[in-house]
Amino acid sequence: MKCRYCNVALSPLRTLTDGEFCSDEHRTNYLEHGVPLRAPSLQEAGLVPLDTALESAVPTASTIDATAPPVAFQPGAVAQPASPSRPSSTWLRLADGLFSLKWKGDMFNSAAPGLPQGLPENPFPAVPVVPAVSTGDLGEEIGETRLGSLRLKAGRSWHWLADTWRKTPSELKIVTFILPVLLAVAVSPSLPKVKVPAANGVQHMLKQELNTFNKSVVDRAAIAYTDDFRAGLDGWESRSNLTSSWSYDATGFVRPGPLAVFRPTVDMTDYRMEFLAEIDQKGLGCAFRAPNLDNYYAVKFEVVKPGPLPIVHLVRYAVINGKEGPRVERPLPLTVRADMLYRVRIEVRGNDFAVMTQGQMVDFFSDSRIPRGGVGLFCGHGERARVRWVEVSHQYDTLGRLCAYLAPYGFEGRNGNFN
C-alpha cells in the first residue's frame, strides 16, 4: 500500500496504525488541498539522466590530465556537481539499495599505460550488466522444492506401508480381507433368501455345513486360562484336601503341597504353560500332559547347593500309571540367586516339549506316551516354594482371537475359564 499524498510505499505497521498516509503532515495537506504531491522532476531533484551523466563523465582528449592519478569509483558514493574544469566528476547520485553494476568489455580500447593522443569513436564501450532476478523463477524453484519434498514423503510412506504389509503374518492378512465382508453382511438390510422345499434335505445340508463351520471356528479359537489364586483353589484337583495341604503367605503367593492338577486344562493337547515362582527350600515341581493324577510328565527345579548363589539342577521324568520313570538331570545354564523369581515356560507341541527359564532354553525332549492332559504344581517332602500365578494358553494368535470373537456367545475355552 502507498501513501495517497506522496505515493511512497507504506510499511505494514504504518498501514495498520495510520491508514493511507505516511505521516500526519501528509494527511493534513491532503485533507486541506485534496491534491496528491507531484513527484519532482530530475532537474528539481538535482539529478542528471544517466545517459547525460555518462556522456559528461567520459574524458575527452582536451580535458585529460595525464599526470593526475586515476580516480576510483566507490560503490554508493555521491559525485560532486559537474563543472567545466572537471568534466569527469559529474553530478551522479547512486540510489541506495540497487544492485551493484558489473561491467563487461574493455574500459578503453587502448592497451597503453598512458592515455593515447586520440580516443576511439566509442570512448565508453563497456556495457553495464544488471543481475537479472525473476520472482517467477524463484516461485517455480520453491514450488519444485515443495513438490519434491511431498513426493519424497509420499514415497517413504508407500515404502513403509509396503514393508509393513510384507512383514504382516498371513493370518492377519486373511482377517484384513474377511472383516470387510463380515461388516458388509452385518450392515446389509436384507440378505438374499432361497426358498427350497423342506423335503429335499437342502435345509438339513445347510444346517450341517453351518455346524461344521461353527465347530471349525471353535476349534481354532484362542484359549487362555489364568489363575492367580486370589479366588481360592476350587479349580484345582488333588488327592488330599488342598485347604490343609496348600497354603498362602502374607503377600498372596500360594505354597504348593502334593500334586494338584488345574481342571480346565485336563482335555488340552497342545498349549503353552507359564508360571512365576520362588524357591524357598530345596525345590519346586510342575506337571504337564496330566489327564489325571497318575499319568503326567514332571519337571523339577532342585537346589543341590544352597547359598546366596545356589546351584540349581533341572530334573525331568515321566509318571505312567502312578510309577515314576528314569530321571534326567542337568544343571541350569544360568546364574541364579537365592531370592530369584523363576519365570518358567513349557511349550507342549505334539510329542515335543521345550522348557525355558528366564527366557532361555534349558531343556528339550520328545515323548509320545501321554497324548493329552493338563498342567499341575507340586512340592515334595521337605520342599518349600511360592507361586504367584499360572497361565495356560493355546492358539493365542490373531486368527485365534478372531475365531474366539466369532464363537458362540458365552463360550470360553473348552471347559470354562477360571480367572
Backbone torsions as a table, in degrees:
resi	resn	phi	psi	omega
1	MET	NA	143.2	-177.2
2	LYS	-117.5	156.8	177.9
3	CYS	-67.2	134.8	-177.5
4	ARG	-74.7	-11.0	-178.3
5	TYR	-100.4	-48.2	-176.3
6	CYS	-110.8	-1.0	176.3
7	ASN	61.2	34.1	177.3
8	VAL	-98.8	139.1	179.9
9	ALA	-64.0	134.7	-178.6
10	LEU	-96.2	146.2	174.8
11	SER	-73.1	155.5	-179.9
12	PRO	-58.5	-37.9	179.9
13	LEU	-67.7	-39.2	177.9
14	ARG	-65.7	-36.3	179.0
15	THR	-63.3	-37.3	-178.6
16	LEU	-75.3	-32.6	-173.2
17	THR	-93.8	-42.4	-172.6
18	ASP	-113.6	9.0	173.6
19	GLY	77.4	-122.0	-169.3
20	GLU	-107.5	17.0	-177.9
21	PHE	-130.6	149.8	-177.6
22	CYS	-85.1	-15.6	178.9
23	SER	-156.5	165.1	178.1
24	ASP	-68.0	-33.5	180.0
25	GLU	-63.3	-42.7	178.8
26	HIS	-67.7	-33.4	176.8
27	ARG	-64.9	-44.4	-180.0
28	THR	-63.3	-45.2	-180.0
29	ASN	-62.6	-38.6	-178.9
30	TYR	-68.3	-39.8	-179.6
31	LEU	-69.8	-32.4	-179.7
32	GLU	-77.9	-45.7	-174.1
33	HIS	-98.4	-32.1	179.2
34	GLY	73.8	10.7	-178.3
35	VAL	-120.9	127.4	178.7
36	PRO	-64.3	154.8	177.8
37	LEU	-69.6	131.3	-179.7
38	ARG	-82.0	136.8	178.3
39	ALA	-66.0	131.4	-178.1
40	PRO	-68.4	152.1	176.6
41	SER	-77.2	171.3	-179.3
42	LEU	-64.2	-38.1	179.9
43	GLN	-67.1	-41.0	179.6
44	GLU	-66.2	-34.2	179.4
45	ALA	-80.9	-4.6	179.8
46	GLY	79.4	25.8	-179.4
47	LEU	-112.3	158.6	179.2
48	VAL	-119.4	137.4	176.9
49	PRO	-53.1	150.7	-174.0
50	LEU	-62.8	-41.3	-178.7
51	ASP	-65.3	-40.0	178.9
52	THR	-66.8	-40.0	179.8
53	ALA	-64.1	-39.0	179.6
54	LEU	-67.7	-40.2	179.9
55	GLU	-64.1	-42.2	-179.5
56	SER	-76.6	-19.0	-179.0
57	ALA	-82.5	-18.8	-178.5
58	VAL	-77.4	124.2	179.7
59	PRO	-71.6	148.9	175.4
60	THR	-106.8	171.9	-176.7
61	ALA	-65.0	-29.4	-176.9
62	SER	-83.5	-14.9	-175.6
63	THR	-111.5	3.5	-176.4
64	ILE	-86.4	131.3	174.2
65	ASP	-105.4	108.0	-174.1
66	ALA	-66.1	-25.4	-177.5
67	THR	-86.5	-11.9	-178.9
68	ALA	-76.2	140.4	178.4
69	PRO	-69.8	150.5	179.7
70	PRO	-66.1	146.0	179.3
71	VAL	-97.5	125.3	179.3
72	ALA	-92.2	135.1	177.6
73	PHE	-80.4	130.3	176.6
74	GLN	-102.2	132.0	179.2
75	PRO	-61.4	133.7	177.8
76	GLY	81.4	1.9	-178.6
77	ALA	-79.1	157.2	179.0
78	VAL	-111.4	118.4	-178.1
79	ALA	-77.1	159.1	177.3
80	GLN	-76.9	155.7	178.6
81	PRO	-58.5	145.8	-178.5
82	ALA	-69.4	146.3	176.3
83	SER	-140.5	157.9	-179.1
84	PRO	-60.8	-32.3	-177.4
85	SER	-77.2	-25.4	179.3
86	ARG	-128.8	75.2	-177.7
87	PRO	-70.1	-17.5	-178.2
88	SER	-79.0	-13.2	177.9
89	SER	-104.3	94.3	-173.4
90	THR	-100.3	149.2	176.0
91	TRP	-68.1	95.2	-177.1
92	LEU	-133.7	100.6	179.3
93	ARG	-92.6	121.0	-179.8
94	LEU	-91.9	125.1	-177.8
95	ALA	-73.1	137.7	177.2
96	ASP	-71.6	146.8	176.6
97	GLY	94.8	-8.9	178.3
98	LEU	-79.7	158.6	175.3
99	PHE	-68.7	142.6	177.3
100	SER	-69.5	139.5	-177.1
101	LEU	-82.4	141.5	172.8
102	LYS	-113.9	143.4	-175.1
103	TRP	-114.9	136.9	173.9
104	LYS	-122.0	149.2	-174.0
105	GLY	99.8	167.9	-179.6
106	ASP	-83.4	143.1	178.8
107	MET	-65.2	-43.1	174.0
108	PHE	-135.9	154.4	-178.5
109	ASN	-80.1	-2.8	-177.4
110	SER	-99.8	138.1	179.1
111	ALA	-98.0	1.4	-178.2
112	ALA	-72.2	145.7	178.1
113	PRO	-65.2	-31.5	176.9
114	GLY	-96.6	163.4	-179.7
115	LEU	-74.1	141.0	-179.4
116	PRO	-74.8	169.8	177.9
117	GLN	-67.8	-35.1	-179.7
118	GLY	-129.9	155.4	-178.0
119	LEU	-107.1	153.8	177.4
120	PRO	-70.6	167.8	-179.8
121	GLU	-59.9	-36.9	177.7
122	ASN	-104.8	89.1	-172.7
123	PRO	-72.8	-10.0	-177.0
124	PHE	-135.1	73.6	-174.9
125	PRO	-77.7	-8.7	-178.3
126	ALA	-66.2	138.9	-177.9
127	VAL	-113.6	124.9	178.5
128	PRO	-69.2	137.4	177.8
129	VAL	-109.9	113.2	-179.5
130	VAL	-94.4	126.3	178.9
131	PRO	-61.7	130.9	-178.2
132	ALA	-88.8	129.3	177.9
133	VAL	-125.1	121.6	-179.4
134	SER	-116.3	111.9	177.5
135	THR	-65.5	-26.3	177.3
136	GLY	-65.8	-43.9	177.7
137	ASP	-62.7	-40.5	179.4
138	LEU	-62.3	-43.7	178.2
139	GLY	-63.1	-40.3	178.2
140	GLU	-63.8	-38.8	179.4
141	GLU	-64.5	-43.8	178.1
142	ILE	-63.6	-42.2	178.6
143	GLY	-61.8	-42.4	177.8
144	GLU	-62.9	-38.9	178.9
145	THR	-62.5	-47.0	179.1
146	ARG	-64.1	-40.3	179.2
147	LEU	-64.3	-40.6	176.9
148	GLY	-63.7	-38.6	177.7
149	SER	-64.1	-41.6	178.5
150	LEU	-65.3	-39.6	178.0
151	ARG	-63.7	-40.5	179.3
152	LEU	-64.1	-44.2	178.7
153	LYS	-63.7	-41.5	179.5
154	ALA	-64.1	-40.0	178.1
155	GLY	-63.9	-41.6	178.2
156	ARG	-65.1	-41.2	179.5
157	SER	-62.9	-43.7	179.6
158	TRP	-66.1	-38.5	177.4
159	HIS	-63.6	-41.6	178.8
160	TRP	-64.5	-41.3	-179.3
161	LEU	-65.3	-43.8	179.8
162	ALA	-65.7	-40.1	179.0
163	ASP	-66.0	-40.0	177.7
164	THR	-64.1	-42.9	178.8
165	TRP	-65.4	-35.2	179.4
166	ARG	-67.7	-33.0	-178.9
167	LYS	-89.0	-5.8	-178.4
168	THR	-70.8	137.6	177.2
169	PRO	-59.8	151.3	-177.9
170	SER	-62.7	-33.6	179.2
171	GLU	-63.0	-41.0	179.2
172	LEU	-67.5	-33.8	176.2
173	LYS	-64.3	-42.0	178.4
174	ILE	-62.4	-42.7	179.3
175	VAL	-62.7	-37.6	179.9
176	THR	-59.3	-35.4	178.9
177	PHE	-85.6	-26.6	-177.4
178	ILE	-79.1	-38.5	-175.2
179	LEU	-59.3	-45.0	177.2
180	PRO	-58.8	-36.3	179.0
181	VAL	-66.2	-44.6	178.6
182	LEU	-63.4	-38.4	178.2
183	LEU	-65.0	-41.3	178.7
184	ALA	-63.8	-39.2	178.2
185	VAL	-67.1	-36.9	-177.5
186	ALA	-68.5	-39.0	-176.9
187	VAL	-90.6	-5.0	-179.7
188	SER	-66.4	131.6	-178.3
189	PRO	-66.2	-29.4	-178.8
190	SER	-151.8	145.4	178.3
191	LEU	-106.5	147.7	178.5
192	PRO	-63.9	136.1	-179.3
193	LYS	-120.1	139.4	179.2
194	VAL	-117.4	121.3	179.2
195	LYS	-90.7	122.9	179.0
196	VAL	-132.2	150.5	177.1
197	PRO	-65.2	143.4	-179.5
198	ALA	-69.7	-21.7	-174.1
199	ALA	-74.1	-24.1	-175.2
200	ASN	-80.9	-5.1	174.6
201	GLY	81.7	7.9	-179.2
202	VAL	-68.3	-41.7	179.1
203	GLN	-63.0	-38.1	177.7
204	HIS	-65.0	-38.9	178.9
205	MET	-66.2	-42.2	178.7
206	LEU	-64.3	-37.2	178.6
207	LYS	-65.1	-39.9	177.8
208	GLN	-65.0	-41.3	178.6
209	GLU	-64.2	-39.1	178.1
210	LEU	-65.0	-40.2	177.6
211	ASN	-65.5	-38.2	177.9
212	THR	-64.9	-43.3	177.7
213	PHE	-63.1	-41.7	179.6
214	ASN	-62.8	-39.6	178.3
215	LYS	-66.7	-37.8	178.0
216	SER	-64.3	-40.6	178.5
217	VAL	-64.8	-42.1	-179.7
218	VAL	-65.1	-42.0	-179.7
219	ASP	-66.2	-29.8	-179.0
220	ARG	-90.8	-7.3	-176.7
221	ALA	-66.5	148.1	179.2
222	ALA	-70.2	145.4	179.3
223	ILE	-126.7	133.7	178.1
224	ALA	-147.6	122.5	175.9
225	TYR	-119.2	131.2	179.6
226	THR	-134.2	136.1	177.0
227	ASP	-136.3	119.9	175.7
228	ASP	-105.2	9.4	173.0
229	PHE	67.8	9.9	178.8
230	ARG	-77.7	-23.0	179.8
231	ALA	-93.6	9.2	-179.9
232	GLY	102.3	-170.8	-175.7
233	LEU	-116.6	26.9	-178.8
234	ASP	-67.1	-23.6	-179.3
235	GLY	-83.9	3.9	-176.8
236	TRP	-114.1	142.8	-178.3
237	GLU	-117.3	132.7	-179.1
238	SER	-148.9	162.3	176.8
239	ARG	-73.0	-28.7	-178.1
240	SER	-100.0	171.4	176.5
241	ASN	-79.1	112.7	-175.7
242	LEU	-65.1	-24.6	179.3
243	THR	-62.1	-31.0	-179.6
244	SER	-101.3	-30.2	-176.7
245	SER	-88.4	-26.2	174.6
246	TRP	-108.9	154.8	-178.4
247	SER	-147.9	172.4	178.2
248	TYR	-117.3	152.5	171.6
249	ASP	-101.7	-176.9	-175.0
250	ALA	-69.4	-21.8	-177.7
251	THR	-93.0	0.2	178.6
252	GLY	96.6	-1.7	174.9
253	PHE	-72.7	148.1	175.5
254	VAL	-97.0	143.3	177.7
255	ARG	-106.5	105.8	-178.2
256	PRO	-67.8	155.5	173.6
257	GLY	-123.6	-126.6	176.3
258	PRO	-60.5	163.6	-175.2
259	LEU	-56.3	132.5	172.5
260	ALA	-133.8	137.4	-176.7
261	VAL	-106.6	138.6	179.0
262	PHE	-77.1	109.8	-170.7
263	ARG	-56.4	-44.9	-176.0
264	PRO	-61.1	-11.8	-173.6
265	THR	-105.9	1.7	-170.7
266	VAL	-68.7	-20.9	180.0
267	ASP	-97.8	4.6	-176.2
268	MET	-83.4	154.3	-179.2
269	THR	-111.4	-61.5	-179.9
270	ASP	-111.0	135.5	-178.7
271	TYR	-169.4	176.9	174.6
272	ARG	-121.0	126.8	178.8
273	MET	-109.9	131.2	176.9
274	GLU	-134.6	145.0	173.4
275	PHE	-154.2	158.1	179.8
276	LEU	-119.2	123.7	-173.6
277	ALA	-147.8	164.3	176.4
278	GLU	-133.7	134.3	-179.5
279	ILE	-92.4	120.8	176.9
280	ASP	-92.3	-36.1	-176.1
281	GLN	-154.5	124.8	173.0
282	LYS	67.4	-59.2	-175.8
283	GLY	177.7	-179.0	-179.3
284	LEU	-149.5	142.2	179.6
285	GLY	-125.5	153.0	175.3
286	CYS	-135.3	156.3	-179.1
287	ALA	-127.7	150.5	174.7
288	PHE	-146.5	164.2	-171.1
289	ARG	51.7	50.0	-178.1
290	ALA	-109.5	94.6	175.6
291	PRO	-71.6	-21.8	177.5
292	ASN	-155.2	-172.3	-176.2
293	LEU	-83.8	-2.6	-178.5
294	ASP	-108.3	-7.4	-178.6
295	ASN	-137.4	121.9	-179.9
296	TYR	-175.7	164.9	169.5
297	TYR	-101.2	136.1	-176.9
298	ALA	-116.2	140.9	173.2
299	VAL	-130.0	126.1	-179.0
300	LYS	-123.4	148.4	173.0
301	PHE	-112.3	108.2	-175.1
302	GLU	-110.7	133.7	177.6
303	VAL	-87.1	111.0	-179.0
304	VAL	-91.8	-20.2	177.0
305	LYS	-144.3	103.8	-178.4
306	PRO	-73.9	170.1	179.9
307	GLY	142.5	-179.0	178.1
308	PRO	-59.1	-36.1	175.1
309	LEU	-120.7	79.4	-173.7
310	PRO	-71.4	161.9	173.4
311	ILE	-102.1	122.0	-175.4
312	VAL	-117.9	135.3	176.5
313	HIS	-112.8	148.7	173.2
314	LEU	-97.3	128.5	179.5
315	VAL	-123.3	130.2	178.8
316	ARG	-132.5	149.7	178.6
317	TYR	-164.5	169.7	179.0
318	ALA	-116.2	143.0	175.1
319	VAL	-113.6	116.4	-178.0
320	ILE	-120.3	119.7	-178.7
321	ASN	54.7	40.6	176.3
322	GLY	81.9	-1.8	-179.4
323	LYS	-106.6	130.3	-178.5
324	GLU	-80.3	133.1	179.9
325	GLY	-88.9	-171.9	-179.7
326	PRO	-62.1	147.6	-179.6
327	ARG	-98.4	145.6	172.7
328	VAL	-119.5	124.2	-175.0
329	GLU	-126.4	138.2	177.1
330	ARG	-153.3	147.7	-179.8
331	PRO	-72.8	149.6	175.8
332	LEU	-70.3	129.2	-178.6
333	PRO	-82.7	46.7	179.2
334	LEU	-154.9	160.4	-179.9
335	THR	-86.5	129.4	-178.5
336	VAL	-120.3	161.9	176.5
337	ARG	-121.6	165.0	-176.9
338	ALA	-67.1	-32.4	-177.1
339	ASP	-104.2	21.3	-175.0
340	MET	-77.1	141.2	172.2
341	LEU	-88.6	122.9	-179.7
342	TYR	-89.9	123.5	172.4
343	ARG	-105.1	105.9	-172.9
344	VAL	-106.2	137.2	176.0
345	ARG	-132.7	132.3	179.5
346	ILE	-122.9	120.9	177.6
347	GLU	-96.1	123.6	-179.6
348	VAL	-115.0	109.7	-178.6
349	ARG	-135.6	103.5	-179.8
350	GLY	63.2	-121.2	179.1
351	ASN	-99.4	7.8	-177.2
352	ASP	-109.6	140.4	-178.3
353	PHE	-135.6	134.3	179.2
354	ALA	-125.4	135.7	179.8
355	VAL	-116.5	126.9	179.8
356	MET	-126.8	143.1	177.1
357	THR	-133.7	131.7	-177.3
358	GLN	54.4	34.8	179.1
359	GLY	77.9	6.9	-177.6
360	GLN	-116.3	135.0	178.9
361	MET	-68.9	126.2	-179.1
362	VAL	-118.0	-17.2	179.3
363	ASP	-163.8	151.5	176.9
364	PHE	-150.5	132.6	179.2
365	PHE	-155.0	169.1	-178.6
366	SER	-130.5	144.5	178.1
367	ASP	-162.0	139.5	-175.9
368	SER	-117.0	11.2	-174.2
369	ARG	-74.9	-30.5	-178.4
370	ILE	-119.1	109.2	-173.7
371	PRO	-78.4	-27.2	-177.3
372	ARG	-151.6	163.7	178.8
373	GLY	151.7	164.8	-174.1
374	GLY	-95.7	-158.2	-174.7
375	VAL	-116.5	160.1	179.4
376	GLY	-155.5	170.4	178.3
377	LEU	-133.9	151.2	177.3
378	PHE	-162.8	159.1	170.1
379	CYS	-131.7	134.4	-179.5
380	GLY	-80.2	-172.0	-178.1
381	HIS	-66.3	128.5	-179.8
382	GLY	79.9	1.4	-179.7
383	GLU	-99.5	141.5	178.1
384	ARG	-136.6	132.3	179.0
385	ALA	-151.7	165.8	179.4
386	ARG	-129.3	135.8	-178.9
387	VAL	-120.7	131.5	-179.3
388	ARG	-90.4	-44.9	179.8
389	TRP	-158.0	160.7	176.5
390	VAL	-132.8	137.8	179.4
391	GLU	-136.1	134.3	176.8
392	VAL	-126.9	124.8	-177.5
393	SER	-134.0	154.4	-179.6
394	HIS	-149.7	132.6	178.5
395	GLN	56.0	37.6	-175.8
396	TYR	-89.1	60.2	174.8
397	ASP	-114.0	-171.0	-175.8
398	THR	-63.8	-46.9	-179.9
399	LEU	-65.4	-38.8	178.6
400	GLY	-62.9	-41.7	178.4
401	ARG	-67.3	-37.2	176.9
402	LEU	-63.6	-44.2	178.0
403	CYS	-64.0	-32.7	176.8
404	ALA	-64.2	-35.9	176.5
405	TYR	-70.0	-33.7	-178.4
406	LEU	-83.0	-10.5	-179.9
407	ALA	-66.1	161.3	-179.5
408	PRO	-56.3	146.1	-177.1
409	TYR	-60.9	133.8	178.3
410	GLY	92.1	-5.3	-179.9
411	PHE	-84.9	124.0	178.7
412	GLU	-129.9	91.9	-178.6
413	GLY	73.8	-167.8	-179.6
414	ARG	-86.8	-30.3	-174.0
415	ASN	-127.7	22.0	-177.3
416	GLY	94.4	168.0	-175.2
417	ASN	-122.7	127.0	178.2
418	PHE	-110.1	109.5	-179.9
419	ASN	-115.3	NA	NA
